[in-house]
Amino acid sequence: MNPINLTYWSKLFVAAVSVVALSPISSVLAESKLSNSPATQLLANQFDRQPVDIPIIRDFSPEKKSEFTLAIWQPGGTISEVIARVSIKSKYGEKYHQERFLGDYKYKIKQKAKFTKGFKLGDRIVVRLYDTSDRFIGYSEFACLPGNTAVNLILSANPSEYQVVRSLYGVDMNNDSVVDNNTTTYDYFTEVNNQKVTFLNSSQNINITQYQAAGFSQVATTGAYPISFTEGDFALVGKSINAFNSNLAKALTVTPGSLVPLTQINQNSSFALGQLLSQYRQIGVAKGIQVSFSDIPNNYWAKEYIAELAAMEVIGGFPDGTFRPNAPVTRAELAALLQKVFIKSKVRKAVNFKDVPRQYWAYDAIRETYEMGFFTILDSKKFNPTQKLKRLDILITLAKGLNYKFTGSATNVLSVYSDASSIRSEHRNFIAALTENGVIINHPNKKLLNTKKVATRADVCALLYRAMVSAGKVADLPSK
């Protein structure tokens, strides 16, 4: 039977009317490693120097992890509390996912909070600031740096009238909430006018005395921005953007505290990204993105993985509101997902499979993922695109394509599985490597690999997301 008559996809290929069994993929999820070597770091040089160029390394390597400490200051004023609405534009490849809401936080001036576990180098964090009368008084956007980023947002003496925020941040490897000596410090101003935010080139027209405080560097004439803010498709410097638009998640547009409770910051406040994504997913994704499905109950074993991939617009449901988690997955459908999820160097030449004509809906995906090292081909003349996959097929495809290695005692690692004896010798090291990297997830019995079981959409979502977690490309999620 022709897969076009079976299911529904959207925005995957130019022929968006094609329908196949894995549901809509409405945007690319493509992650890439940014080198952290001195010559290719994300950071721009100090102030008036030329920023450093950043090559995009197209390979499946662990992302540089990041976290940040956010503090809010007002050296020259009398405000005692402020509300910080935090959101993320997660970086994937050379682009960003749509903005996600991460909570409303009530700060006392000079307080700080830690945001951890799952942020990565290059992610952009947005902070909208409100006073306790719920008036929008400021906006900041900054890039996550290697390791810990110490971020200080400094308000004017009268932010209700003078809505200019100084963003001062940099690398803080010793986690003392202070930018490390002999490292780049980013220092720039954003100005709010109604709902427009301007990223200022300089401080020439700003009364800088109200932004000075002990421990802060002197304000430079020219703003110091990360290179991603100064060049490319997502540059912001000198531009005005709308702080609110019709596509934003509802949680990013309503009055603070009206949709979700305010979180009071205390001395030891710390928030893990995965927990925040899960907690606010229903109200925190952009409009038009479906993250819940009629056939996925709240206690479903793969709910978190399915919902998060849907939130990232990697996979979606069907027109009737279902997800069909138990539906099987074909080789062509897996190729389509792998192409959209991973950016990886080509390790072999493409093959013109005689059962995959150029007009076939998954032609490009099959060709590209094969070049990247995914899929085992016994007969180089055929790909068998409609073949349903077993769990073993998914596991070996991931292990080989992502170049997982294992050199220890596979017997010891595999002893956690009650059906380990059924694993063929040529597959044991691959399964052991996946186990060691936290990729494998089994249901309902976590000790049974069930390698001969037909892989379902739920299986694929869980294993695919776990592979991304193992490489630091997404946050780990609370899950059974």
Residue pairs with C-beta under 8 A, 6 or more apart in sequence:
3 19
3 20
3 21
3 330
3 332
3 333
3 361
3 386
4 18
4 19
4 20
4 361
5 19
6 19
6 20
6 21
7 19
7 20
7 21
7 22
7 23
7 318
7 324
7 327
8 19
8 23
8 24
8 318
8 319
9 16
9 18
9 19
9 20
9 22
9 23
9 24
9 25
10 16
10 24
10 25
10 26
10 316
11 24
11 25
11 26
11 27
12 18
12 24
12 25
12 336
12 340
13 361
13 364
15 361
18 361
20 332
20 333
20 336
20 361
20 362
21 327
21 328
21 329
21 330
21 333
22 315
22 329
22 333
22 336
22 337
22 457
23 315
23 316
23 317
23 318
23 323
23 324
23 457
24 315
24 316
24 317
25 313
25 314
25 315
25 316
25 336
25 337
25 340
26 313
26 316
27 97
27 313
28 92
28 93
28 95
28 340
29 92
29 97
29 309
29 312
29 313
29 314
29 340
29 341
30 92
30 93
30 95
30 340
30 341
30 342
30 343
31 63
31 92
31 93
31 341
31 342
31 343
31 468
31 471
31 473
32 56
32 57
32 58
32 59
32 92
32 93
32 94
32 343
33 57
33 59
33 60
33 61
33 62
33 63
33 64
34 40
34 42
34 54
34 56
34 57
34 63
34 64
34 121
34 122
35 41
35 54
35 55
35 57
36 64
36 121
36 146
39 52
40 52
40 53
40 54
40 55
41 52
41 54
41 146
42 54
42 121
42 122
42 143
42 145
42 146
42 226
42 227
42 228
43 52
43 145
43 171
43 183
43 184
43 226
43 227
44 51
44 52
44 184
44 186
44 224
44 225
44 226
44 227
44 230
45 51
45 52
45 184
46 184
46 185
46 224
47 187
47 220
47 222
47 224
48 220
48 222
51 225
51 226
51 227
51 230
51 231
52 227
53 227
54 227
54 228
56 93
56 94
58 343
58 344
58 345
59 343
59 344
59 345
60 342
60 343
60 344
60 401
60 402
60 403
60 471
61 471
62 471
62 472
63 120
63 121
63 471
63 472
63 473
64 120
64 121
64 146
64 472
65 119
65 120
65 121
65 147
65 472
66 119
66 120
66 121
66 123
66 144
66 145
66 146
66 147
66 148
66 149
67 114
67 115
67 116
67 117
67 119
67 144
67 147
67 148
67 149
68 114
68 115
68 119
68 125
68 142
68 144
68 148
68 149
68 150
68 151
68 169
69 112
69 113
69 114
69 115
69 148
69 149
69 150
69 151
69 172
69 175
69 177
70 84
70 86
70 112
70 113
70 115
70 127
70 151
70 153
71 110
71 111
71 112
71 150
71 151
71 152
71 153
71 177
72 82
72 84
72 107
72 109
72 110
72 111
72 129
72 152
72 153
72 154
72 155
73 109
73 110
73 152
73 153
73 154
73 155
73 213
74 82
74 109
74 154
74 155
74 156
74 157
74 159
75 154
75 210
75 211
75 212
75 213
75 216
76 156
76 157
76 209
76 210
76 211
77 155
77 156
77 157
77 158
77 159
77 210
79 109
79 131
79 155
79 159
80 108
80 109
81 106
81 107
81 108
81 109
81 132
82 106
82 107
82 109
82 129
82 130
82 131
82 132
82 137
82 155
83 104
83 105
83 106
83 107
83 129
83 130
83 131
83 132
83 134
83 256
83 257
83 262
84 104
84 105
84 107
84 127
84 128
84 129
84 153
85 101
85 103
85 104
85 105
85 127
85 128
85 129
85 130
85 252
85 256
86 102
86 103
86 104
86 105
86 115
86 125
86 126
86 127
87 99
87 100
87 101
87 102
87 125
87 126
87 127
87 128
87 252
87 284
88 99
88 100
88 102
88 119
88 123
88 124
88 125
88 126
88 273
89 96
89 97
89 98
89 99
89 100
89 123
89 124
89 125
89 126
90 96
90 97
90 100
90 120
90 123
90 312
91 97
91 120
91 121
91 122
91 123
91 124
92 473
93 343
94 232
94 233
95 233
95 234
96 124
96 234
97 312
97 313
98 247
98 285
98 286
98 289
98 313
99 126
99 248
99 249
99 252
99 286
100 249
100 277
100 280
100 284
100 285
100 311
101 249
101 251
101 252
101 280
101 283
101 284
101 285
102 115
102 271
102 273
102 276
102 277
102 280
102 284
103 260
103 263
103 271
103 276
103 279
103 280
104 256
104 257
104 260
104 261
104 262
104 263
105 113
105 262
105 263
105 264
105 265
105 269
106 262
106 263
106 264
106 265
107 113
107 265
108 265
111 265
111 266
111 267
111 269
112 177
112 265
112 269
113 265
113 269
113 270
113 271
114 269
114 270
114 271
115 125
115 270
115 271
115 273
116 270
116 271
116 272
116 273
117 272
117 273
117 274
117 475
117 476
118 272
118 273
118 274
118 277
118 474
118 475
118 476
119 125
119 144
119 273
119 475
120 144
120 472
120 473
121 144
121 145
121 146
122 143
122 144
122 228
123 143
123 144
124 141
124 142
124 143
124 144
124 228
125 141
125 142
125 143
125 144
125 151
126 139
126 140
126 141
127 139
127 140
127 141
127 142
127 153
128 136
128 138
128 139
128 243
128 252
129 136
129 137
129 138
129 139
129 140
129 153
129 155
129 159
129 165
130 136
130 137
130 256
131 137
131 159
131 160
134 255
134 256
134 257
135 160
136 163
136 192
136 195
136 243
137 155
137 159
137 160
137 163
137 192
138 153
138 155
138 159
138 163
138 164
138 165
138 190
138 192
139 165
139 190
139 192
139 197
139 243
140 153
140 165
140 167
140 190
141 167
141 190
141 199
141 236
142 149
142 151
142 167
142 169
142 186
142 226
143 226
143 228
143 229
145 169
145 170
145 171
146 171
147 171
147 172
147 173
148 171
148 172
148 173
148 175
149 169
149 170
149 171
149 172
150 169
150 170
150 171
150 172
150 176
150 177
150 178
150 179
151 167
151 168
151 169
152 167
152 168
152 169
152 216
153 165
153 166
153 167
153 168
154 165
154 166
154 167
154 168
154 211
154 213
154 216
155 165
156 162
156 163
156 164
156 165
156 207
156 210
156 211
157 210
159 165
162 207
163 191
163 192
163 193
164 189
164 190
164 191
164 192
164 206
165 189
165 190
165 192
166 187
166 188
166 189
166 211
166 219
167 186
167 187
167 188
167 189
167 190
168 179
168 185
168 186
168 187
168 216
168 217
169 179
169 185
169 186
170 179
170 180
170 183
170 184
170 185
170 186
171 179
171 180
171 183
171 184
172 178
172 179
172 180
173 180
174 180
178 215
179 185
184 224
185 217
185 224
186 224
186 225
186 226
187 217
187 219
187 220
187 223
187 224
188 199
188 200
188 223
188 224
188 225
188 237
189 200
189 203
189 206
189 223
190 197
190 198
190 199
190 200
191 197
191 198
191 200
192 243
195 242
195 243
195 244
196 240
196 241
196 242
196 243
197 240
197 241
197 242
197 243
198 238
198 239
198 240
199 223
199 225
199 229
199 236
199 237
199 238
199 239
199 241
200 206
200 223
200 238
201 222
201 223
201 237
201 238
202 221
202 222
202 223
203 219
203 220
203 221
203 222
203 223
204 221
206 219
208 219
211 219
212 218
212 219
223 237
225 236
225 237
228 234
228 235
229 235
229 236
229 237
230 237
244 252
244 253
246 287
247 286
247 287
247 288
248 286
248 287
249 283
249 284
249 285
249 286
249 287
250 259
250 283
250 287
251 259
251 260
251 280
251 283
251 284
252 284
256 262
259 283
260 280
260 283
263 269
272 475
273 475
274 475
274 476
274 477
274 478
275 478
277 284
277 308
277 311
277 475
277 477
278 304
278 308
278 477
278 478
281 291
281 307
281 308
281 311
282 291
282 292
285 291
285 311
289 310
289 311
289 313
290 310
290 316
290 317
290 321
291 307
291 310
291 311
292 307
293 306
293 310
293 317
293 321
293 322
293 323
294 320
294 321
294 322
295 322
295 323
295 324
295 325
296 303
296 306
296 307
296 323
296 325
297 303
300 306
300 325
300 458
301 443
301 444
301 458
301 462
301 480
302 325
302 443
302 458
302 459
302 461
302 462
304 477
304 478
304 479
305 458
305 461
305 462
305 464
305 465
305 466
305 477
305 479
306 315
306 323
306 325
306 457
306 458
306 461
308 465
308 474
308 477
309 315
309 461
309 464
309 465
310 316
310 317
312 474
314 337
314 340
314 341
315 337
315 457
315 461
317 323
317 324
318 324
323 457
324 457
325 456
325 457
325 458
325 461
326 456
326 457
326 458
327 456
327 457
328 388
328 389
328 454
328 455
328 456
328 457
329 388
329 389
329 394
329 455
329 456
329 457
329 459
329 460
330 385
330 386
330 387
330 388
330 389
331 366
331 375
331 383
331 384
331 385
331 386
331 387
331 389
331 393
332 356
332 360
332 361
332 362
332 365
332 366
332 383
332 385
332 386
333 362
334 389
334 394
334 397
334 460
335 362
335 365
335 366
335 369
335 370
335 374
335 375
335 385
336 362
336 365
337 460
337 464
338 365
338 369
338 372
338 374
338 397
338 401
339 364
339 365
339 368
339 369
340 365
341 464
341 468
342 372
342 401
342 402
344 372
344 373
344 401
344 402
345 372
346 371
346 372
347 371
347 372
347 373
348 370
348 371
348 373
349 371
350 367
350 368
350 370
350 371
351 367
351 370
351 377
351 380
351 383
353 366
353 380
353 381
353 382
353 383
353 385
354 381
354 382
355 382
355 383
355 384
355 385
356 362
356 363
356 366
356 367
356 383
356 385
357 363
360 366
360 385
362 385
366 383
366 385
369 375
369 401
370 377
370 383
372 401
373 400
373 401
373 403
374 397
374 400
374 401
375 383
375 397
375 401
376 396
376 397
376 400
377 383
388 454
388 455
389 397
389 454
389 455
390 451
390 452
390 453
390 454
390 455
391 449
391 450
391 451
391 452
391 453
391 454
391 455
391 459
392 427
392 449
392 451
392 452
393 455
394 455
394 459
394 460
394 463
395 427
395 430
395 431
395 434
395 439
395 440
395 451
395 463
396 427
396 430
398 404
398 434
398 439
398 463
398 464
398 467
399 430
399 431
399 433
399 434
400 430
402 467
402 471
404 430
404 433
404 434
404 437
404 439
405 429
405 433
406 413
406 429
406 430
406 432
406 433
406 436
408 432
408 436
410 428
410 429
410 431
410 432
411 428
413 432
413 435
413 436
414 420
414 423
414 428
414 431
414 432
414 435
416 435
416 447
417 423
417 447
417 448
417 449
418 445
418 447
418 448
419 448
419 449
419 450
419 451
420 449
422 449
422 451
422 452
423 431
423 449
423 451
431 440
431 449
434 440
437 467
437 470
438 466
438 469
438 470
439 463
439 466
439 467
439 470
440 449
440 463
440 466
441 462
441 463
441 466
442 448
442 449
442 450
443 458
443 462
465 474
465 477
468 474
469 475
469 476
469 477
